[in-house]
Amino acid sequence: MGSICKGFSLILIVILAFLSLLSVESASAQIPKPSIPEFTVKFVNASYSVTTTNPYTGAIETQQISNNSIEITINNQSFDNSNNQIYYNIRTKPHFAENWTEVYPIQNRTSSYNGDGTFSYAQYINDDSSSRSSSSYTTIAFPVVATEYYSESGFDIQRYYSGDEGQEGRYFAFLHGIPTNAKIDFQVEALVGRNSTYWYIQHPLFPQFGGFYEPAIAYDSDSGWSKIQTITIGETSSPTPSSSPTPSQEPQQTEPFPTTLVIASILSVAVIGIGLLVYFKRRKH
């Protein structure tokens, strides 16, 4: 009888360990990993002229209004998950430089106040990151303006910044002093996030004195960076892909845990358990 009890205990331990493994795999498969995005980028010159009459002299005057932009068009991928959404991050650099500038970097924020003078932190998707549109494409445009940096010439590429609590949104340059005919590289990354909150600290010098929860998008996973697209400032023809991809360009899809494999594994455990039971009964007789 003791041998049979030991056999049942062994079977129970094996089954519990296997079910624990299945629960871990199932949890990791709940949040799918997005595909690496496909996109195009182009320089758009939509400048126009305005003709007015000088009220003092009656002379006809024509003024050229600059209206240039960088336009990124991303092919939207299918993503069926009710609790999560796809957002996009972009990074860029001068073509002959090494270091990238992320336009919408992941943010590390206070997720909660623990009540003892300490805080918990988590990663969040940038507040200004564009989400996947409901159409086939998501388009993101950045103004290209005459540089606003002192003693520099050329162009700035700007993005909208929504600002912190109580501040108005504004545009700022993430690349500046760009000469005409400059070559610029771009990459796009798909991010998966979900609705959440972060802890907004009311008193930065005395953070333990107060704050409140604000809506935020919690970061869950990403696709890795796309292939490089290169454009020329001032050139409105189609962009050409770079010949030097980055190491992070391989697709990183998360495969769902196969149901057939689960069933087969459970059956295998059951067969092993029956075999052990028969073995111990024979030993007893």
KELUMSE-552095 format. One line per 10 residues: number of its first residue (from 1); their letters; for each residue x negated, y, z of N, C-alpha, C. Coordinates in nm, 2 decimals, padded with zeros to 4 digits. Atoms other than C-alpha are relative to their C-alpha. Layout:
REM residues N
NUM = a = X,Y,Z,X,Y,Z,X,Y,Z  ...;
//
This chain:
REM residues 285
1 = mgsickgfsl = -00.08,-00.12,00.00,00.00,00.00,00.00,-00.09,00.13,00.00  00.09,-00.12,-00.01,-00.29,00.24,00.08,-00.06,00.03,-00.14  00.06,-00.02,00.14,-00.44,00.18,-00.27,00.10,00.07,-00.09  -00.11,-00.06,00.09,-00.10,00.27,-00.43,00.02,00.14,00.04  -00.01,-00.14,-00.04,-00.07,00.59,-00.22,-00.11,00.08,-00.05  00.11,-00.07,00.05,-00.42,00.69,-00.32,00.02,00.02,-00.15  -00.02,-00.01,00.14,-00.33,00.62,-00.68,00.10,00.11,-00.04  -00.10,-00.11,00.02,-00.02,00.84,-00.66,-00.06,00.14,00.03  00.06,-00.13,-00.04,-00.22,01.12,-00.49,-00.09,00.04,-00.12  00.08,-00.03,00.11,-00.47,01.10,-00.77,00.07,00.05,-00.12;
11 = ilivilafls = -00.09,-00.04,00.12,-00.20,01.12,-01.04,00.06,00.14,00.03  -00.05,-00.13,-00.03,-00.04,01.41,-00.86,-00.10,00.12,-00.01  00.11,-00.11,00.01,-00.37,01.61,-00.84,-00.02,00.03,-00.15  00.03,-00.02,00.14,-00.43,01.55,-01.21,00.11,00.08,-00.07  -00.11,-00.07,00.06,-00.08,01.67,-01.31,00.01,00.14,00.04  -00.01,-00.14,-00.05,-00.09,01.98,-01.09,-00.11,00.08,-00.06  00.11,-00.08,00.06,-00.43,02.08,-01.22,00.03,00.03,-00.15  -00.03,-00.02,00.14,-00.31,02.03,-01.58,00.11,00.11,-00.02  -00.11,-00.10,00.01,00.01,02.24,-01.52,-00.06,00.13,00.03  00.07,-00.13,-00.04,-00.21,02.51,-01.36,-00.07,00.06,-00.12;
21 = llsvesasaq = 00.07,-00.04,00.12,-00.42,02.52,-01.68,00.10,00.05,-00.10  -00.10,-00.04,00.09,-00.10,02.54,-01.89,00.05,00.14,00.03  -00.06,-00.13,-00.04,00.03,02.84,-01.69,-00.10,00.11,-00.03  00.10,-00.10,00.03,-00.30,03.03,-01.74,00.00,00.02,-00.15  00.00,-00.01,00.14,-00.30,02.96,-02.11,00.13,00.07,-00.05  -00.13,-00.06,00.04,00.07,03.06,-02.14,00.00,00.15,00.03  00.01,-00.14,-00.04,00.01,03.39,-01.96,-00.09,00.08,-00.09  00.09,-00.07,00.09,-00.28,03.48,-02.18,00.06,00.01,-00.14  -00.06,-00.01,00.13,-00.07,03.41,-02.49,00.12,00.09,-00.01  -00.12,-00.08,00.00,00.21,03.64,-02.38,-00.03,00.13,-00.07;
31 = ipkpsipeft = 00.03,-00.12,00.06,00.03,03.95,-02.50,-00.09,-00.03,-00.13  00.07,00.03,00.12,-00.07,03.90,-02.87,-00.11,00.10,-00.03  00.10,-00.09,00.04,-00.39,04.05,-03.00,00.03,00.05,-00.14  -00.03,-00.05,00.14,-00.34,04.28,-03.30,-00.11,-00.03,-00.10  00.09,00.02,00.10,-00.50,04.23,-03.63,-00.08,00.13,-00.03  00.09,-00.12,00.03,-00.79,04.46,-03.74,00.07,00.08,-00.11  -00.08,-00.08,00.09,-00.62,04.75,-03.93,-00.06,00.02,-00.14  00.04,-00.04,00.13,-00.64,04.82,-04.30,00.05,00.14,-00.02  -00.04,-00.14,00.01,-00.64,05.19,-04.39,-00.08,00.07,-00.11  00.07,-00.09,00.10,-00.74,05.46,-04.64,-00.01,00.14,00.07;
41 = vkfvnasysv = 00.02,-00.14,-00.05,-00.87,05.81,-04.56,-00.04,00.09,-00.12  00.03,-00.09,00.11,-00.89,06.11,-04.79,00.00,00.15,00.05  00.01,-00.14,-00.02,-00.97,06.48,-04.79,00.11,00.06,-00.08  -00.12,-00.06,00.06,-00.65,06.68,-04.87,-00.02,00.15,-00.01  00.01,-00.14,00.01,-00.68,07.03,-05.01,00.14,00.05,-00.05  -00.14,-00.05,00.03,-00.33,07.19,-04.99,00.00,00.15,00.02  00.01,-00.14,-00.01,-00.46,07.55,-04.99,00.10,00.07,-00.10  -00.09,-00.07,00.09,-00.23,07.81,-05.15,-00.02,00.15,00.01  00.02,-00.15,00.01,-00.22,08.18,-05.24,00.13,00.07,00.03  -00.12,-00.09,-00.03,00.02,08.45,-05.11,-00.02,00.13,-00.06;
51 = tttnpytgai = 00.01,-00.13,00.06,00.09,08.76,-05.31,00.09,00.10,00.07  -00.08,-00.11,-00.07,00.20,09.08,-05.13,-00.03,00.13,-00.06  00.02,-00.14,00.05,00.24,09.45,-05.21,-00.05,00.09,00.12  00.05,-00.09,-00.10,00.03,09.70,-05.01,00.10,00.11,00.02  -00.10,-00.10,-00.02,00.29,09.93,-04.84,-00.05,00.14,-00.02  00.05,-00.14,00.01,00.06,10.23,-04.86,-00.04,00.04,-00.14  00.05,-00.03,00.14,-00.09,10.20,-05.21,00.09,-00.06,-00.11  -00.08,00.06,00.10,00.16,09.98,-05.39,-00.08,-00.11,-00.08  00.09,00.09,00.07,-00.13,09.76,-05.50,00.05,-00.15,00.03  -00.03,00.14,-00.02,-00.06,09.39,-05.56,-00.13,-00.07,00.05;
61 = etqqisnnsi = 00.11,00.07,-00.07,-00.28,09.18,-05.33,00.03,-00.15,00.01  -00.01,00.14,-00.01,-00.34,08.81,-05.34,-00.10,-00.06,00.11  00.09,00.06,-00.11,-00.47,08.62,-05.03,00.01,-00.15,-00.01  00.01,00.15,00.00,-00.59,08.26,-05.04,00.01,-00.05,00.14  -00.02,00.06,-00.13,-00.46,08.06,-04.74,-00.06,-00.14,00.00  00.07,00.13,-00.01,-00.68,07.76,-04.65,00.09,-00.09,00.08  -00.08,00.11,-00.06,-00.49,07.44,-04.57,-00.05,-00.13,-00.03  00.06,00.13,00.02,-00.72,07.15,-04.57,00.02,-00.10,00.12  -00.02,00.09,-00.10,-00.69,06.83,-04.38,-00.07,-00.14,-00.04  00.04,00.14,00.02,-00.82,06.47,-04.33,00.12,-00.08,00.02;
71 = eitinnqsfd = -00.12,00.08,-00.01,-00.54,06.22,-04.39,-00.04,-00.15,00.01  00.02,00.15,-00.02,-00.56,05.86,-04.26,00.13,-00.07,-00.01  -00.12,00.07,00.02,-00.30,05.62,-04.38,-00.03,-00.15,00.04  00.02,00.13,-00.06,-00.28,05.29,-04.18,00.11,-00.10,-00.05  -00.10,00.11,00.03,-00.10,04.97,-04.31,00.05,-00.06,00.13  -00.06,00.05,-00.13,00.14,04.88,-04.03,00.01,-00.16,-00.01  -00.01,00.15,-00.01,00.11,04.51,-03.92,00.13,-00.04,00.07  -00.11,00.05,-00.07,00.40,04.30,-03.80,-00.04,-00.03,00.14  00.03,00.02,-00.14,00.41,04.29,-03.42,00.13,-00.01,00.07  -00.12,00.03,-00.06,00.70,04.12,-03.25,-00.02,-00.02,00.15;
81 = nsnnqiyyni = 00.01,00.01,-00.14,00.68,04.19,-02.88,00.08,00.12,00.06  -00.09,-00.10,-00.05,00.95,04.38,-02.69,-00.06,00.08,00.11  00.06,-00.07,-00.12,00.73,04.48,-02.39,-00.12,00.08,-00.04  00.13,-00.07,00.04,00.43,04.61,-02.59,00.02,00.07,-00.13  00.00,-00.08,00.12,00.36,04.86,-02.87,-00.14,00.01,-00.05  00.14,-00.03,00.06,00.07,04.92,-03.11,-00.02,00.15,-00.01  00.05,-00.13,00.01,-00.12,05.24,-03.09,-00.13,00.00,-00.08  00.12,-00.01,00.08,-00.42,05.36,-03.29,-00.11,00.09,00.06  00.12,-00.08,-00.03,-00.77,05.48,-03.20,-00.08,00.02,-00.12  00.08,-00.03,00.12,-01.00,05.64,-03.45,-00.14,00.04,00.05;
91 = rtkphfaenw = 00.13,-00.06,-00.03,-01.37,05.70,-03.44,-00.07,00.04,-00.13  00.06,-00.06,00.12,-01.59,05.90,-03.68,-00.15,00.04,00.03  00.14,-00.05,-00.01,-01.95,06.01,-03.74,-00.05,00.05,-00.13  00.07,-00.04,00.12,-02.17,06.19,-03.99,-00.06,-00.13,-00.07  00.04,00.13,00.07,-02.26,05.92,-04.26,-00.14,-00.04,00.04  00.14,00.04,-00.03,-02.63,05.93,-04.18,-00.04,00.00,00.14  00.03,00.00,-00.15,-02.60,05.94,-03.80,00.03,-00.14,00.05  -00.01,00.13,-00.06,-02.59,05.65,-03.56,00.12,00.00,00.10  -00.10,00.00,-00.11,-02.35,05.76,-03.28,00.14,00.04,-00.05  -00.13,-00.02,00.03,-01.98,05.75,-03.31,00.07,00.09,00.10;
101 = tevypiqnrt = -00.09,-00.07,-00.08,-01.72,05.99,-03.17,00.14,-00.05,00.00  -00.14,00.05,-00.01,-01.39,05.84,-03.05,00.09,00.11,00.01  -00.09,-00.11,-00.01,-01.10,06.06,-03.12,00.11,-00.02,00.11  -00.09,00.03,-00.11,-00.86,05.89,-02.88,-00.05,-00.11,00.09  00.06,00.10,-00.08,-01.07,05.70,-02.63,00.09,-00.05,00.11  -00.07,00.05,-00.11,-00.93,05.47,-02.37,-00.04,00.07,00.13  00.02,-00.08,-00.12,-00.89,05.65,-02.03,00.01,-00.09,00.12  00.00,00.07,-00.13,-00.98,05.52,-01.69,00.07,00.10,00.10  -00.08,-00.09,-00.08,-00.72,05.67,-01.45,00.03,-00.06,00.14  -00.05,00.05,-00.13,-00.59,05.64,-01.09,00.13,-00.06,-00.02;
111 = ssyngdgtfs = -00.13,00.07,00.02,-00.32,05.38,-01.11,00.09,00.01,00.13  -00.08,-00.01,-00.12,-00.21,05.42,-00.74,-00.09,00.05,00.11  00.07,-00.04,-00.13,-00.30,05.56,-00.40,00.03,-00.10,00.10  -00.01,00.12,-00.09,-00.37,05.29,-00.15,00.04,00.04,00.15  -00.05,-00.05,-00.14,-00.27,05.51,00.16,-00.11,00.01,00.10  00.11,00.00,-00.10,-00.61,05.48,00.33,-00.12,00.09,-00.05  00.10,-00.09,00.06,-00.80,05.75,00.13,-00.07,-00.06,-00.12  00.05,00.06,00.12,-00.88,05.52,-00.16,00.10,-00.02,-00.10  -00.09,00.01,00.11,-00.74,05.47,-00.50,-00.03,-00.12,-00.08  00.02,00.11,00.10,-00.69,05.19,-00.75,-00.01,00.07,-00.14;
121 = yaqyinddss = 00.02,-00.06,00.13,-00.79,05.25,-01.11,00.04,-00.11,-00.11  -00.03,00.09,00.11,-00.68,05.10,-01.45,-00.03,00.08,-00.13  00.02,-00.06,00.13,-00.73,05.16,-01.82,00.14,00.03,-00.07  -00.12,-00.05,00.07,-00.47,05.36,-02.02,-00.03,00.05,-00.14  00.01,-00.05,00.13,-00.42,05.44,-02.38,00.01,00.16,00.00  00.00,-00.15,00.00,-00.49,05.81,-02.46,00.14,00.06,-00.03  -00.13,-00.06,00.01,-00.18,06.03,-02.43,00.03,00.05,-00.14  -00.02,-00.05,00.13,-00.23,06.17,-02.78,-00.02,-00.10,-00.11  00.01,00.10,00.10,-00.29,05.84,-02.95,00.13,-00.03,-00.08  -00.12,00.02,00.08,-00.05,05.78,-03.24,00.05,-00.15,00.01;
131 = srssssytti = -00.05,00.14,-00.01,00.18,05.48,-03.21,00.04,-00.04,-00.14  -00.04,00.06,00.13,00.28,05.25,-03.50,00.14,00.06,-00.04  -00.13,-00.05,00.04,00.56,05.41,-03.70,00.09,-00.12,-00.04  -00.10,00.11,00.03,00.88,05.22,-03.80,-00.01,-00.03,-00.15  00.01,00.03,00.14,00.79,05.24,-04.17,-00.12,-00.09,-00.03  00.12,00.08,00.04,00.52,05.05,-04.37,-00.13,00.05,00.03  00.13,-00.06,-00.03,00.25,05.30,-04.29,00.01,00.10,00.11  00.01,-00.11,-00.10,00.14,05.53,-04.01,-00.11,00.09,-00.05  00.09,-00.10,00.05,-00.02,05.85,-04.12,-00.04,00.10,00.11  00.06,-00.09,-00.10,-00.25,06.06,-03.90,-00.08,00.11,-00.08;
141 = afpvvateyy = 00.07,-00.11,00.07,-00.37,06.40,-04.02,-00.07,00.09,00.10  00.09,-00.08,-00.08,-00.65,06.62,-03.88,-00.03,00.13,-00.08  00.03,-00.12,00.08,-00.68,06.99,-03.98,-00.15,00.02,-00.02  00.14,-00.04,00.03,-01.01,07.10,-04.14,00.00,00.15,-00.02  00.00,-00.14,-00.01,-01.07,07.46,-04.06,-00.14,00.06,-00.01  00.13,-00.07,-00.01,-01.35,07.72,-04.09,-00.06,-00.01,00.14  00.06,00.03,-00.14,-01.59,07.65,-03.80,00.02,00.12,00.09  -00.02,-00.10,-00.10,-01.51,07.83,-03.48,-00.12,00.01,00.10  00.12,00.01,-00.09,-01.85,07.76,-03.32,-00.10,00.12,-00.04  00.09,-00.11,00.02,-02.08,08.06,-03.28,-00.13,-00.04,-00.07;
151 = sesgfdiqry = 00.13,00.01,00.08,-02.38,08.09,-03.52,00.00,-00.12,-00.09  -00.01,00.11,00.09,-02.25,07.79,-03.72,00.08,00.04,-00.12  -00.08,-00.02,00.12,-02.11,07.77,-04.07,00.05,-00.13,-00.05  -00.06,00.12,00.04,-01.90,07.52,-04.25,00.13,-00.02,00.05  -00.13,00.04,-00.05,-01.60,07.33,-04.12,00.00,-00.07,00.13  -00.03,00.09,-00.12,-01.45,07.18,-03.81,00.11,-00.09,-00.03  -00.11,00.09,00.00,-01.23,06.88,-03.79,00.06,-00.01,00.14  -00.07,-00.02,-00.13,-00.97,06.92,-03.52,00.10,-00.11,00.03  -00.11,00.08,-00.04,-00.72,06.71,-03.33,00.08,00.07,00.11  -00.09,-00.06,-00.10,-00.42,06.81,-03.12,-00.03,-00.06,00.14;
161 = ysgdegqegr = 00.02,00.04,-00.14,-00.48,06.79,-02.74,00.12,00.05,00.08  -00.12,-00.04,-00.07,-00.16,06.78,-02.53,-00.03,00.08,00.13  00.03,-00.08,-00.12,-00.34,06.92,-02.23,00.04,-00.07,00.13  -00.04,00.05,-00.13,-00.32,06.84,-01.86,00.13,00.06,00.05  -00.13,-00.05,-00.06,-00.02,06.90,-01.64,-00.01,00.15,00.02  -00.01,-00.14,-00.01,00.09,07.26,-01.66,-00.08,00.08,-00.10  00.07,-00.07,00.10,-00.13,07.34,-01.96,00.06,-00.02,-00.14  -00.05,00.01,00.13,-00.02,07.41,-02.31,-00.09,-00.08,-00.09  00.09,00.08,00.09,-00.14,07.19,-02.59,-00.07,00.09,-00.10  00.08,-00.08,00.09,-00.40,07.31,-02.83,-00.08,-00.09,-00.09;
171 = yfaflhgipt = 00.09,00.08,00.09,-00.64,07.20,-03.11,-00.14,00.02,00.04  00.15,-00.01,-00.03,-01.01,07.13,-03.05,-00.07,-00.08,-00.10  00.08,00.06,00.10,-01.29,07.02,-03.28,-00.07,-00.13,00.06  00.08,00.12,-00.04,-01.43,06.66,-03.25,-00.12,-00.01,-00.09  00.12,-00.01,00.08,-01.67,06.73,-03.54,-00.01,00.15,-00.04  00.01,-00.14,00.03,-01.80,07.08,-03.61,-00.12,00.04,-00.08  00.12,-00.04,00.08,-02.04,07.28,-03.83,-00.02,-00.09,-00.12  00.02,00.10,00.11,-01.98,07.04,-04.13,-00.02,00.08,-00.13  00.02,-00.07,00.13,-02.12,07.16,-04.46,00.09,-00.06,-00.11  -00.07,00.05,00.11,-01.94,07.13,-04.79,-00.08,-00.12,-00.06;
181 = nakidfqvea = 00.05,00.12,00.06,-02.00,06.79,-04.96,-00.07,-00.09,00.10  00.05,00.09,-00.10,-02.09,06.63,-04.63,00.08,-00.13,00.00  -00.06,00.13,-00.01,-02.02,06.26,-04.60,00.03,-00.04,00.14  -00.05,00.04,-00.14,-01.82,06.13,-04.30,00.06,-00.13,00.00  -00.05,00.13,-00.01,-01.75,05.78,-04.19,00.12,-00.01,00.10  -00.12,00.02,-00.08,-01.42,05.66,-04.03,00.02,-00.14,00.03  -00.05,00.13,-00.03,-01.30,05.35,-03.85,00.13,00.01,00.08  -00.13,00.00,-00.07,-00.96,05.26,-03.71,00.01,-00.13,00.09  -00.01,00.11,-00.09,-00.88,05.03,-03.41,00.15,-00.01,00.04  -00.14,00.02,-00.05,-00.53,04.89,-03.32,-00.01,-00.04,00.15;
191 = lvgrnstywy = 00.00,00.02,-00.14,-00.45,04.90,-02.95,00.14,-00.05,00.04  -00.13,00.04,-00.05,-00.17,04.72,-02.76,00.02,00.06,00.14  -00.03,-00.06,-00.13,-00.01,04.90,-02.47,00.14,-00.02,00.04  -00.14,00.01,-00.05,00.30,04.90,-02.25,00.03,00.12,00.09  -00.04,-00.12,-00.08,00.50,05.16,-02.06,-00.03,-00.03,00.15  00.05,00.02,-00.14,00.36,05.21,-01.71,00.00,00.14,00.06  00.02,-00.13,-00.07,00.27,05.49,-01.47,-00.15,00.01,00.05  00.13,-00.03,-00.07,-00.05,05.65,-01.33,00.03,00.10,00.12  -00.02,-00.09,-00.12,-00.10,05.84,-01.00,-00.07,00.13,-00.03  00.06,-00.13,00.03,-00.14,06.21,-01.07,-00.03,00.07,00.13;
201 = iqhplfpqfg = 00.05,-00.06,-00.12,-00.35,06.38,-00.80,00.03,00.15,00.00  -00.03,-00.14,-00.01,-00.21,06.72,-00.70,-00.11,00.09,00.05  00.11,-00.08,-00.06,-00.51,06.84,-00.51,-00.13,-00.07,-00.03  00.13,00.07,00.03,-00.84,06.74,-00.68,-00.10,00.00,00.10  00.10,-00.01,-00.11,-01.05,06.86,-00.39,00.04,-00.08,00.12  -00.04,00.08,-00.11,-00.84,06.68,-00.14,00.11,-00.10,-00.05  -00.10,00.09,00.07,-00.68,06.39,-00.34,00.09,-00.08,00.09  -00.09,00.08,-00.09,-00.55,06.21,-00.03,00.12,00.07,00.05  -00.11,-00.08,-00.06,-00.31,06.49,00.05,00.13,00.00,-00.08  -00.13,00.01,00.08,-00.06,06.43,-00.23,-00.02,-00.03,-00.14;
211 = gfyepaiayd = -00.01,00.03,00.14,00.04,06.33,-00.57,00.13,-00.07,-00.04  -00.13,00.06,00.04,00.31,06.16,-00.77,-00.03,-00.09,-00.13  00.02,00.08,00.11,00.35,05.90,-01.04,00.05,00.06,-00.13  -00.04,-00.06,00.13,00.36,06.01,-01.41,00.00,-00.12,-00.10  00.00,00.11,00.11,00.45,05.80,-01.72,-00.13,-00.01,-00.07  00.12,00.02,00.07,00.16,05.65,-01.90,00.01,-00.13,-00.08  00.00,00.12,00.08,00.08,05.37,-02.15,-00.12,-00.08,00.05  00.10,00.09,-00.05,-00.12,05.09,-01.99,-00.07,-00.08,-00.12  00.07,00.07,00.10,-00.39,04.93,-02.21,-00.01,-00.15,00.03  00.00,00.14,-00.02,-00.37,04.56,-02.27,-00.10,-00.07,-00.09;
221 = sdsgwskiqt = 00.10,00.06,00.09,-00.58,04.46,-02.57,-00.03,00.08,-00.12  00.03,-00.08,00.12,-00.73,04.58,-02.90,-00.05,-00.10,-00.11  00.04,00.08,00.12,-00.82,04.45,-03.25,-00.15,-00.01,-00.02  00.14,-00.02,00.05,-01.18,04.56,-03.27,00.01,00.10,-00.12  00.00,-00.11,00.10,-01.29,04.82,-03.52,00.01,-00.05,-00.15  -00.02,00.04,00.14,-01.20,04.81,-03.89,-00.13,00.02,-00.08  00.11,-00.03,00.09,-01.44,04.83,-04.19,-00.01,00.16,-00.01  00.02,-00.14,00.01,-01.59,05.17,-04.25,00.05,00.06,-00.13  -00.04,-00.08,00.12,-01.43,05.42,-04.49,-00.08,00.13,00.00  00.08,-00.12,00.01,-01.65,05.71,-04.61,00.07,00.10,-00.10;
231 = itigetsspt = -00.05,-00.10,00.09,-01.52,06.04,-04.76,-00.10,00.12,00.00  00.08,-00.12,00.02,-01.68,06.36,-04.88,00.08,00.13,00.02  -00.08,-00.12,-00.03,-01.56,06.70,-04.74,00.00,00.08,-00.13  -00.02,-00.08,00.12,-01.42,06.90,-05.03,00.02,-00.08,-00.13  -00.03,00.09,00.12,-01.38,06.60,-05.26,00.13,-00.07,00.02  -00.13,00.05,-00.01,-01.02,06.49,-05.32,00.02,-00.13,-00.07  -00.01,00.13,00.07,-01.09,06.17,-05.51,00.01,-00.11,00.11  -00.02,00.11,-00.09,-01.03,05.82,-05.36,-00.13,-00.03,00.08  00.12,00.03,-00.08,-01.27,05.73,-05.07,-00.05,-00.14,-00.04  00.07,00.13,00.03,-01.52,05.44,-05.11,-00.04,-00.06,00.13;
241 = psssptpsqe = 00.04,00.07,-00.12,-01.58,05.17,-04.85,-00.15,00.01,00.02  00.14,00.00,-00.03,-01.92,05.18,-04.68,-00.05,-00.15,-00.02  00.06,00.13,00.03,-02.16,04.89,-04.76,-00.05,-00.06,00.13  00.07,00.05,-00.13,-02.27,04.85,-04.39,00.11,-00.01,00.11  -00.10,00.02,-00.10,-01.99,04.71,-04.18,-00.06,-00.02,00.14  00.05,00.02,-00.14,-02.02,04.70,-03.80,00.03,-00.14,00.05  -00.02,00.14,-00.04,-02.05,04.38,-03.60,00.14,-00.03,00.05  -00.13,00.03,-00.06,-01.70,04.42,-03.45,00.11,-00.01,-00.10  -00.10,00.00,00.11,-01.52,04.37,-03.78,00.07,-00.13,-00.02  -00.06,00.13,00.02,-01.43,04.00,-03.75,00.14,00.00,00.07;
251 = pqqtepfptt = -00.13,00.00,-00.06,-01.06,03.94,-03.69,00.00,-00.08,00.14  00.00,00.06,-00.13,-00.98,03.85,-03.33,00.14,-00.03,00.04  -00.14,00.04,-00.03,-00.63,03.70,-03.34,00.01,-00.10,00.12  -00.03,00.09,-00.11,-00.50,03.53,-03.03,00.10,-00.10,-00.05  -00.10,00.10,00.05,-00.34,03.20,-03.13,00.08,-00.05,00.12  -00.08,00.04,-00.11,-00.04,03.10,-02.92,-00.03,-00.15,00.03  00.03,00.14,-00.05,-00.08,02.78,-02.71,00.10,-00.10,-00.07  -00.09,00.09,00.08,00.06,02.50,-02.94,00.09,-00.08,00.09  -00.10,00.08,-00.07,00.38,02.34,-02.81,-00.03,-00.15,-00.01  00.03,00.15,00.03,00.29,02.00,-02.97,-00.12,-00.05,00.09;
261 = lviasilsva = 00.11,00.04,-00.08,-00.04,02.00,-02.79,00.04,-00.01,00.15  -00.04,00.00,-00.14,00.13,02.07,-02.45,00.08,-00.14,00.02  -00.08,00.13,-00.01,00.38,01.77,-02.51,-00.10,-00.12,00.00  00.09,00.11,00.01,00.10,01.54,-02.62,-00.09,-00.02,00.12  00.08,00.01,-00.12,-00.11,01.63,-02.32,00.07,-00.05,00.12  -00.08,00.05,-00.11,00.17,01.57,-02.07,00.03,-00.15,-00.02  -00.02,00.15,00.02,00.24,01.23,-02.23,-00.12,-00.07,00.03  00.13,00.06,-00.03,-00.13,01.15,-02.21,-00.01,-00.02,00.16  00.02,00.01,-00.15,-00.13,01.23,-01.83,00.10,-00.10,00.05  -00.10,00.10,-00.05,00.19,01.02,-01.78,-00.05,-00.14,-00.03;
271 = vigigllvyf = 00.05,00.14,00.03,00.04,00.72,-01.96,-00.12,-00.04,00.09  00.11,00.03,-00.09,-00.28,00.75,-01.75,00.06,-00.04,00.14  -00.06,00.02,-00.13,-00.06,00.77,-01.44,00.06,-00.14,00.01  -00.07,00.14,00.00,00.14,00.45,-01.53,-00.11,-00.10,00.00  00.11,00.10,00.00,-00.19,00.27,-01.61,-00.06,-00.02,00.13  00.06,00.01,-00.14,-00.33,00.36,-01.27,00.09,-00.07,00.09  -00.10,00.06,-00.09,-00.01,00.25,-01.10,-00.01,-00.15,-00.02  00.01,00.14,00.03,-00.02,-00.09,-01.28,-00.13,-00.06,00.06  00.13,00.05,-00.04,-00.39,-00.13,-01.20,00.00,-00.03,00.15  00.00,00.02,-00.15,-00.34,-00.08,-00.82,00.10,-00.11,00.04;
281 = krrkh = -00.09,00.11,-00.04,-00.04,-00.31,-00.81,-00.06,-00.14,-00.02  00.07,00.13,00.03,-00.24,-00.59,-00.97,-00.11,-00.03,00.10  00.10,00.02,-00.10,-00.52,-00.54,-00.73,00.06,-00.05,00.13  -00.06,00.04,-00.12,-00.28,-00.57,-00.44,00.04,-00.15,00.00  -00.04,00.14,00.01,-00.15,-00.91,-00.57,-00.12,-00.09,-00.03;
//
